[in-house]
Amino acid sequence: MQQYLGVDIGGSAVKLGVVDETGRVTGFTQKSVAQDGYQTPIIESVRRAVRLLWAAHPEICGIGVSATGQIDSATGRVCGTCGNLPGWCGTDIQATLRAETHLPVSVANDGNCMCMGEAWVGAAKGYKNVICLTLGTGIGGGILSGGRLLGGAHGLAGEIGHMPTHAIDGVACTCGARGCWEQYASVSALVRQASAQNPKWNSGKSVFDAAEAGDPGAQALLSGWIAEIAAGLCGLVHLLNPELVLIGGGVSVQQKLLIDPLAAQVKASVMPAFGQGLALRAAKLRNQAGMVGAVAFLRQQRPAPPRI
Protein backbone atom coordinates (compact mmCIF):
# COMPACT_ATOMS: atom_id res chain seq x y z
CA MET A 1 0.00 0.00 0.00
CA GLN A 2 1.36 3.43 -0.97
CA GLN A 3 2.39 5.64 1.97
CA TYR A 4 2.67 9.42 1.78
CA LEU A 5 3.74 12.20 4.10
CA GLY A 6 1.03 14.78 4.76
CA VAL A 7 2.29 18.16 6.01
CA ASP A 8 0.01 20.96 7.24
CA ILE A 9 1.84 24.26 7.83
CA GLY A 10 0.02 26.83 9.93
CA GLY A 11 1.10 30.11 11.43
CA SER A 12 2.03 28.59 14.80
CA ALA A 13 2.66 24.89 14.16
CA VAL A 14 3.22 22.26 11.51
CA LYS A 15 1.28 19.01 11.68
CA LEU A 16 2.69 15.91 10.01
CA GLY A 17 1.40 12.39 9.49
CA VAL A 18 1.80 9.33 7.35
CA VAL A 19 -1.24 9.03 5.09
CA ASP A 20 -1.96 5.82 3.21
CA GLU A 21 -3.86 5.45 -0.06
CA THR A 22 -7.15 5.04 1.82
CA GLY A 23 -6.72 8.40 3.60
CA ARG A 24 -5.89 6.87 6.98
CA VAL A 25 -3.42 8.88 9.11
CA THR A 26 -0.76 7.29 11.32
CA GLY A 27 2.48 8.50 12.86
CA PHE A 28 1.01 11.91 13.68
CA THR A 29 3.28 14.57 15.14
CA GLN A 30 3.18 18.32 15.62
CA LYS A 31 5.98 20.87 15.95
CA SER A 32 6.00 24.60 16.65
CA VAL A 33 7.11 26.94 13.88
CA ALA A 34 7.05 29.99 16.18
CA GLN A 35 9.11 28.67 19.08
CA ASP A 36 11.54 31.59 18.97
CA GLY A 37 9.30 34.30 17.55
CA TYR A 38 10.12 33.25 13.96
CA GLN A 39 13.85 33.87 14.39
CA THR A 40 14.14 30.43 12.85
CA PRO A 41 12.43 30.64 9.44
CA ILE A 42 9.20 28.68 9.26
CA ILE A 43 10.48 26.58 6.36
CA GLU A 44 13.54 25.53 8.39
CA SER A 45 11.33 24.28 11.23
CA VAL A 46 9.24 22.43 8.67
CA ARG A 47 12.28 20.94 6.95
CA ARG A 48 13.62 19.56 10.23
CA ALA A 49 10.26 18.03 11.16
CA VAL A 50 9.90 16.44 7.71
CA ARG A 51 13.42 15.01 7.88
CA LEU A 52 12.72 13.33 11.25
CA LEU A 53 9.43 11.74 10.20
CA TRP A 54 10.77 10.69 6.81
CA ALA A 55 13.74 8.99 8.49
CA ALA A 56 11.30 7.01 10.64
CA HIS A 57 9.17 6.06 7.62
CA PRO A 58 11.46 5.45 4.62
CA GLU A 59 8.58 3.80 2.76
CA ILE A 60 7.07 7.25 2.06
CA CYS A 61 6.78 7.79 -1.70
CA GLY A 62 5.71 11.44 -1.86
CA ILE A 63 4.96 14.54 0.19
CA GLY A 64 1.75 16.55 0.07
CA VAL A 65 1.89 19.97 1.72
CA SER A 66 -0.99 22.13 2.91
CA ALA A 67 0.20 25.65 3.71
CA THR A 68 -1.15 28.91 5.01
CA GLY A 69 -1.01 31.87 2.65
CA GLN A 70 -1.49 32.34 -1.06
CA ILE A 71 0.20 29.36 -2.67
CA ASP A 72 1.16 29.09 -6.33
CA SER A 73 0.46 25.39 -6.60
CA ALA A 74 2.25 25.14 -9.96
CA THR A 75 5.57 26.16 -8.40
CA GLY A 76 5.00 25.32 -4.74
CA ARG A 77 5.95 28.83 -3.67
CA VAL A 78 4.26 31.20 -1.19
CA CYS A 79 3.34 34.23 -3.28
CA GLY A 80 1.33 36.23 -0.75
CA THR A 81 0.12 36.47 2.83
CA CYS A 82 -2.59 38.45 4.56
CA GLY A 83 -1.15 38.27 8.05
CA ASN A 84 2.07 38.79 9.96
CA LEU A 85 4.28 35.79 9.23
CA PRO A 86 7.84 37.11 8.94
CA GLY A 87 9.78 35.78 5.97
CA TRP A 88 7.00 33.49 4.75
CA CYS A 89 6.15 35.29 1.51
CA GLY A 90 8.42 34.05 -1.27
CA THR A 91 9.28 30.78 0.47
CA ASP A 92 9.85 27.95 -2.01
CA ILE A 93 8.32 25.06 -0.07
CA GLN A 94 8.40 22.59 -2.94
CA ALA A 95 12.06 23.10 -3.86
CA THR A 96 13.17 22.97 -0.22
CA LEU A 97 11.46 19.66 0.54
CA ARG A 98 12.43 18.12 -2.79
CA ALA A 99 16.06 18.94 -2.08
CA GLU A 100 15.77 17.45 1.40
CA THR A 101 14.07 14.18 0.43
CA HIS A 102 14.36 13.78 -3.38
CA LEU A 103 10.67 12.80 -3.34
CA PRO A 104 7.74 14.19 -5.36
CA VAL A 105 6.29 17.21 -3.54
CA SER A 106 3.07 19.13 -4.13
CA VAL A 107 1.94 22.27 -2.29
CA ALA A 108 -1.52 23.84 -2.05
CA ASN A 109 -3.32 26.37 0.13
CA ASP A 110 -4.74 25.02 3.40
CA GLY A 111 -8.35 25.87 2.53
CA ASN A 112 -8.05 24.07 -0.78
CA CYS A 113 -6.50 21.07 0.97
CA MET A 114 -9.35 20.96 3.48
CA CYS A 115 -11.74 20.76 0.53
CA MET A 116 -9.71 18.01 -1.15
CA GLY A 117 -9.53 15.96 2.02
CA GLU A 118 -13.25 16.21 2.71
CA ALA A 119 -13.98 15.22 -0.90
CA TRP A 120 -11.66 12.21 -0.67
CA VAL A 121 -12.65 10.61 2.64
CA GLY A 122 -14.72 13.18 4.53
CA ALA A 123 -18.14 14.78 4.53
CA ALA A 124 -17.97 15.75 0.83
CA LYS A 125 -17.21 12.24 -0.44
CA GLY A 126 -19.41 11.53 -3.45
CA TYR A 127 -20.13 15.20 -4.16
CA LYS A 128 -18.76 17.07 -7.17
CA ASN A 129 -19.78 20.69 -6.48
CA VAL A 130 -18.84 21.85 -3.00
CA ILE A 131 -17.97 25.04 -1.13
CA CYS A 132 -15.75 24.44 1.91
CA LEU A 133 -15.55 27.23 4.47
CA THR A 134 -13.20 27.32 7.47
CA LEU A 135 -14.08 29.71 10.28
CA GLY A 136 -11.23 30.69 12.56
CA THR A 137 -8.84 33.62 12.94
CA GLY A 138 -9.83 34.45 9.37
CA ILE A 139 -11.95 32.69 6.77
CA GLY A 140 -10.43 30.16 4.44
CA GLY A 141 -12.02 28.10 1.77
CA GLY A 142 -11.87 25.76 -1.14
CA ILE A 143 -14.20 25.13 -4.07
CA LEU A 144 -14.87 21.87 -5.83
CA SER A 145 -16.44 22.28 -9.29
CA GLY A 146 -17.35 19.28 -11.41
CA GLY A 147 -15.27 17.08 -9.12
CA ARG A 148 -12.09 19.14 -9.55
CA LEU A 149 -10.54 21.73 -7.27
CA LEU A 150 -11.08 25.24 -8.60
CA GLY A 151 -7.55 26.62 -8.70
CA GLY A 152 -7.62 29.55 -11.08
CA ALA A 153 -4.64 30.77 -13.09
CA HIS A 154 -2.04 30.16 -10.36
CA GLY A 155 -3.80 27.94 -7.83
CA LEU A 156 -4.90 30.96 -5.79
CA ALA A 157 -8.68 30.55 -6.13
CA GLY A 158 -10.68 30.09 -2.96
CA GLU A 159 -9.56 33.18 -0.97
CA ILE A 160 -13.19 33.73 -0.11
CA GLY A 161 -12.46 35.47 3.18
CA HIS A 162 -11.33 38.49 1.20
CA MET A 163 -14.52 38.86 -0.75
CA PRO A 164 -15.79 42.37 0.14
CA THR A 165 -19.17 42.31 1.86
CA HIS A 166 -18.96 45.80 3.44
CA ALA A 167 -16.99 47.72 0.83
CA ILE A 168 -18.17 51.17 1.93
CA ASP A 169 -16.79 52.25 5.32
CA GLY A 170 -15.82 48.64 6.09
CA VAL A 171 -13.41 47.42 8.75
CA ALA A 172 -9.76 47.55 7.65
CA CYS A 173 -8.41 44.10 6.77
CA THR A 174 -4.91 42.66 7.07
CA CYS A 175 -4.85 42.30 3.27
CA GLY A 176 -4.93 46.09 2.88
CA ALA A 177 -8.55 46.35 1.74
CA ARG A 178 -11.67 47.25 3.71
CA GLY A 179 -14.86 45.37 4.36
CA CYS A 180 -13.59 41.84 3.70
CA TRP A 181 -15.98 39.07 4.70
CA GLU A 182 -13.59 37.66 7.32
CA GLN A 183 -13.68 40.96 9.21
CA TYR A 184 -17.37 40.27 9.91
CA ALA A 185 -17.84 36.51 9.72
CA SER A 186 -14.66 34.96 11.18
CA VAL A 187 -14.44 33.74 14.76
CA SER A 188 -12.04 36.63 15.41
CA ALA A 189 -14.76 39.05 14.29
CA LEU A 190 -17.24 37.43 16.67
CA VAL A 191 -14.81 37.63 19.59
CA ARG A 192 -13.90 41.25 18.78
CA GLN A 193 -17.55 42.26 19.07
CA ALA A 194 -18.23 40.02 22.06
CA SER A 195 -15.28 41.16 24.18
CA ALA A 196 -16.31 44.77 23.66
CA GLN A 197 -19.58 43.90 25.39
CA ASN A 198 -18.21 41.55 28.03
CA PRO A 199 -14.47 41.05 28.71
CA LYS A 200 -15.21 37.45 29.76
CA TRP A 201 -16.31 36.66 26.19
CA ASN A 202 -12.75 36.43 24.93
CA SER A 203 -13.07 33.27 22.82
CA GLY A 204 -15.56 31.69 20.51
CA LYS A 205 -16.23 28.97 23.07
CA SER A 206 -17.06 31.49 25.81
CA VAL A 207 -19.63 33.18 23.56
CA PHE A 208 -21.24 29.87 22.60
CA ASP A 209 -21.26 28.75 26.25
CA ALA A 210 -23.01 31.96 27.28
CA ALA A 211 -25.56 31.60 24.49
CA GLU A 212 -26.17 27.98 25.46
CA ALA A 213 -26.78 29.13 29.04
CA GLY A 214 -29.45 31.54 27.79
CA ASP A 215 -27.64 34.87 27.89
CA PRO A 216 -29.63 37.17 25.56
CA GLY A 217 -26.61 39.33 24.72
CA ALA A 218 -24.57 36.34 23.59
CA GLN A 219 -27.53 34.98 21.65
CA ALA A 220 -27.97 38.32 19.87
CA LEU A 221 -24.27 38.40 19.00
CA LEU A 222 -24.44 34.90 17.53
CA SER A 223 -27.55 35.77 15.56
CA GLY A 224 -25.86 38.80 13.96
CA TRP A 225 -22.67 36.84 13.29
CA ILE A 226 -24.53 33.99 11.64
CA ALA A 227 -26.36 36.52 9.47
CA GLU A 228 -22.97 37.80 8.24
CA ILE A 229 -21.82 34.27 7.40
CA ALA A 230 -25.11 33.53 5.63
CA ALA A 231 -24.93 36.74 3.57
CA GLY A 232 -21.54 35.78 2.13
CA LEU A 233 -22.58 32.20 1.55
CA CYS A 234 -25.73 33.32 -0.24
CA GLY A 235 -23.59 35.19 -2.78
CA LEU A 236 -21.27 32.21 -3.21
CA VAL A 237 -24.18 29.82 -3.71
CA HIS A 238 -25.59 32.07 -6.42
CA LEU A 239 -22.17 32.26 -8.06
CA LEU A 240 -21.20 28.58 -7.87
CA ASN A 241 -24.47 26.58 -7.51
CA PRO A 242 -23.03 23.91 -5.16
CA GLU A 243 -24.69 20.74 -3.93
CA LEU A 244 -23.02 21.03 -0.54
CA VAL A 245 -21.57 23.68 1.76
CA LEU A 246 -19.18 22.41 4.43
CA ILE A 247 -18.26 24.39 7.53
CA GLY A 248 -14.90 23.69 9.16
CA GLY A 249 -12.93 25.12 12.05
CA GLY A 250 -13.35 24.52 15.77
CA VAL A 251 -16.77 26.19 15.92
CA SER A 252 -18.19 23.64 13.46
CA VAL A 253 -18.91 21.34 16.43
CA GLN A 254 -21.73 23.75 17.36
CA GLN A 255 -24.55 21.96 15.57
CA LYS A 256 -27.52 23.53 17.39
CA LEU A 257 -26.14 27.05 17.76
CA LEU A 258 -24.35 27.41 14.41
CA ILE A 259 -24.80 24.71 11.78
CA ASP A 260 -28.59 24.32 12.05
CA PRO A 261 -29.50 28.05 12.07
CA LEU A 262 -26.92 28.82 9.38
CA ALA A 263 -28.28 26.09 7.12
CA ALA A 264 -31.83 27.36 7.60
CA GLN A 265 -30.84 30.96 6.91
CA VAL A 266 -28.87 30.17 3.75
CA LYS A 267 -31.67 27.99 2.36
CA ALA A 268 -34.18 30.76 3.08
CA SER A 269 -32.00 33.46 1.51
CA VAL A 270 -31.02 31.95 -1.83
CA MET A 271 -33.30 31.92 -4.85
CA PRO A 272 -35.49 28.80 -4.78
CA ALA A 273 -33.81 27.00 -7.67
CA PHE A 274 -30.41 27.32 -5.96
CA GLY A 275 -31.78 25.83 -2.75
CA GLN A 276 -33.03 22.68 -4.43
CA GLY A 277 -31.02 19.79 -3.00
CA LEU A 278 -28.55 22.13 -1.29
CA ALA A 279 -27.08 20.76 1.95
CA LEU A 280 -25.03 22.55 4.59
CA ARG A 281 -23.24 20.57 7.27
CA ALA A 282 -20.12 20.42 9.42
CA ALA A 283 -16.86 19.15 7.98
CA LYS A 284 -15.70 15.77 9.23
CA LEU A 285 -11.89 15.54 9.22
CA ARG A 286 -11.17 18.40 11.64
CA ASN A 287 -7.42 18.73 12.42
CA GLN A 288 -6.48 15.99 9.93
CA ALA A 289 -8.10 17.75 6.97
CA GLY A 290 -4.97 19.60 5.84
CA MET A 291 -2.70 16.55 5.92
CA VAL A 292 -5.21 14.28 4.22
CA GLY A 293 -6.17 16.90 1.64
CA ALA A 294 -2.54 17.65 0.82
CA VAL A 295 -2.01 13.98 0.01
CA ALA A 296 -5.22 13.94 -2.04
CA PHE A 297 -3.89 16.90 -4.02
CA LEU A 298 -0.53 15.15 -4.53
CA ARG A 299 -2.26 11.98 -5.74
CA GLN A 300 -4.37 14.02 -8.16
CA GLN A 301 -1.25 15.66 -9.58
CA ARG A 302 0.79 12.43 -9.61
CA PRO A 303 -1.48 9.36 -9.78
CA ALA A 304 -0.03 6.26 -8.16
CA PRO A 305 1.57 3.82 -10.63
CA PRO A 306 -0.54 0.74 -11.40
CA ARG A 307 0.18 -2.39 -9.39
CA ILE A 308 1.78 -5.22 -11.34
HUSUL-V898843 format. One record per backbone hydrogen bond with DSSP energy under -0.5 kcal/mol. NH is the residue of the N-H (numbers start at 1). CO is the residue of the C=O. E is the energy in kcal/mol with one decimal. If there is no record, write none. Layout:
# HUSUL-V898843
nh: (NH:NH)
co: (CO:CO)
e: (E:E)
This chain:
# HUSUL-V898843
nh: (4:5:6:6:7:8:9:9:10:10:14:15:16:17:18:19:19:20:21:23:26:29:31:33:34:37:39:41:44:45:46:47:48:49:50:51:52:53:54:55:56:57:60:61:63:64:65:66:67:68:70:71:72:72:73:73:75:76:77:78:79:79:80:85:86:88:90:91:93:93:94:96:97:98:99:100:101:102:104:106:108:110:113:114:115:116:117:118:119:120:121:122:122:124:125:125:126:127:130:131:132:132:133:134:135:135:136:136:140:142:144:145:145:147:148:150:151:157:159:160:161:162:163:164:165:166:169:173:176:179:180:181:182:183:184:185:186:187:188:190:191:192:193:194:195:196:197:197:198:201:202:207:208:209:210:211:212:213:214:215:219:220:221:222:223:224:225:226:227:228:229:230:231:232:233:234:235:236:237:238:239:240:241:243:244:245:246:247:248:248:252:253:254:255:258:259:260:262:263:264:265:266:267:268:269:270:274:275:275:276:276:278:279:281:283:288:289:292:293:294:295:296:297:298:299:300:301:302)
co: (19:62:4:17:64:15:7:66:8:13:31:8:29:6:26:4:17:24:2:20:18:16:14:12:12:34:36:39:41:41:42:43:44:45:46:47:48:49:50:51:52:53:57:3:104:5:106:7:108:9:80:69:70:77:71:154:72:72:72:91:70:77:70:83:84:85:78:88:76:91:76:92:93:94:95:96:97:98:61:63:65:67:109:110:111:112:113:114:115:116:117:117:118:118:118:122:119:124:144:244:130:142:246:140:133:248:134:138:134:132:130:143:148:128:145:143:149:151:156:158:139:159:160:162:179:179:167:177:173:171:171:163:161:180:181:181:182:136:136:186:187:188:189:190:191:192:193:194:194:198:200:203:204:205:206:207:208:209:211:210:215:216:217:218:219:220:221:222:223:224:225:226:227:228:229:230:231:232:233:234:235:236:237:129:129:279:131:281:133:246:249:250:251:253:254:254:255:258:259:260:261:262:263:264:265:266:271:271:272:272:273:275:243:245:247:285:286:288:289:290:291:292:293:294:295:296:297:298)
e: (-2.4:-2.6:-0.6:-3.2:-2.6:-3.1:-0.5:-3.5:-0.6:-2.6:-3.0:-2.5:-2.9:-2.0:-3.1:-2.7:-0.6:-2.2:-1.0:-2.2:-2.9:-2.7:-2.4:-2.1:-0.8:-1.8:-0.9:-0.6:-0.8:-1.7:-2.3:-2.7:-2.2:-1.9:-2.8:-2.5:-2.0:-2.0:-2.8:-2.1:-1.2:-1.0:-1.8:-2.9:-2.8:-2.6:-2.4:-3.6:-2.2:-1.5:-3.2:-0.7:-0.5:-2.6:-1.2:-0.9:-0.9:-2.6:-1.1:-2.6:-2.8:-0.6:-0.9:-0.9:-0.6:-1.9:-2.7:-2.2:-1.1:-1.2:-1.8:-1.8:-2.3:-2.3:-2.3:-1.5:-2.1:-3.1:-0.5:-2.1:-2.2:-1.8:-2.3:-2.3:-1.7:-2.2:-2.8:-2.3:-1.9:-1.7:-2.5:-0.6:-1.1:-1.2:-0.5:-1.5:-0.5:-2.3:-1.8:-2.2:-0.5:-3.0:-2.8:-2.6:-0.5:-2.1:-0.6:-2.5:-1.9:-1.7:-3.0:-0.5:-3.1:-3.1:-1.6:-3.1:-0.9:-2.3:-0.6:-2.4:-0.6:-1.5:-1.5:-0.5:-2.6:-1.8:-0.6:-2.9:-1.8:-2.5:-0.5:-2.0:-2.5:-1.7:-2.1:-2.3:-1.1:-1.5:-1.5:-1.7:-2.7:-2.5:-1.9:-2.6:-3.0:-0.9:-0.8:-1.0:-2.6:-2.4:-1.7:-1.6:-2.4:-2.9:-1.9:-2.4:-2.7:-1.8:-1.3:-2.5:-2.2:-2.3:-2.1:-2.4:-2.2:-2.3:-2.5:-2.9:-1.7:-1.5:-2.0:-2.8:-2.0:-1.7:-2.3:-2.5:-1.5:-2.0:-2.9:-2.1:-1.7:-2.8:-2.6:-2.9:-1.4:-2.4:-2.8:-2.0:-3.7:-0.5:-1.9:-1.3:-2.1:-1.9:-1.6:-2.0:-3.1:-2.5:-2.6:-2.1:-2.3:-2.6:-2.3:-1.9:-1.3:-2.0:-1.5:-1.1:-0.6:-0.7:-0.5:-1.5:-2.2:-2.2:-2.9:-2.1:-1.7:-2.6:-2.7:-2.2:-1.7:-2.1:-2.5:-2.2:-2.7:-1.8:-2.0:-2.8)
